[in-house]
Amino acid sequence: TYLDVTEQRKNQALVAHMAQHDPLTDLPNRMLFHDRLKTAVAQVKRGGMMAVHYVDLDNFKPVNDNHGHRAGDQLLVSAAERLRQSVRENDTIARLGGDEFAIVQTAIHEPGDAAILAVRLLRMFTHPFRVAGKEVHVGLSIGIAIAPDDGLVSDDLLIKADNALYRSKSSGRGCFQFFRGAA
C-alpha cells in the first residue's frame, strides 16, 4: 500500500514556520530569536564573540497615526526588508513586537564589528520609505551588548542591549550606543 504524505508534511512545515515567525514581516519571532540567541551564547562560551543589537524605529508612531495602520504595516514590512539586506546570512534578525527588532550578530572578532553593522543599518534608513503613496522618513536607534564582555546569559544580554537602546534614544535618536555597566 502506498500513502502520499507530501501534503501532510507541507502543512506540518507551514505550521512550524508560522509558530516561529512574525506573520507580518516573516522574520523570526521572539521565540525563535531567543533560541538563536541561546545558541550563539553557547558558541561564545567555547570561544569567540557575538553582539546583540536592539533596534527601534524612530518616528514610527507618527506614520502609523497620520497614515493609518495599513501604512504602518507596510512600513514595518519595508523596514524588515532593509534590515534583512544589511545582515549576514548567519546572523538572525527578529521582530520582537511593534516597531522593535533585534539582531544576533555571530562570529565577530571585536566590538568594532558590531559598530560596523550598526552604521550600515543607520545608513540604510537615511533613505525615505514610500508608504501610502507618500515619502516618509524613519530612522533607527540601536543599543548593543557584546558577549562575552557584557555577560554570557542570553536574557541579560538582551536587557543590556535594551538599556543601551534607551540611552541611544535619549541622546537624540538616529544613533547607536554600546552597553556600559555601572561606573
Disulfide bonds with the S-S distance in Angstrom:
none
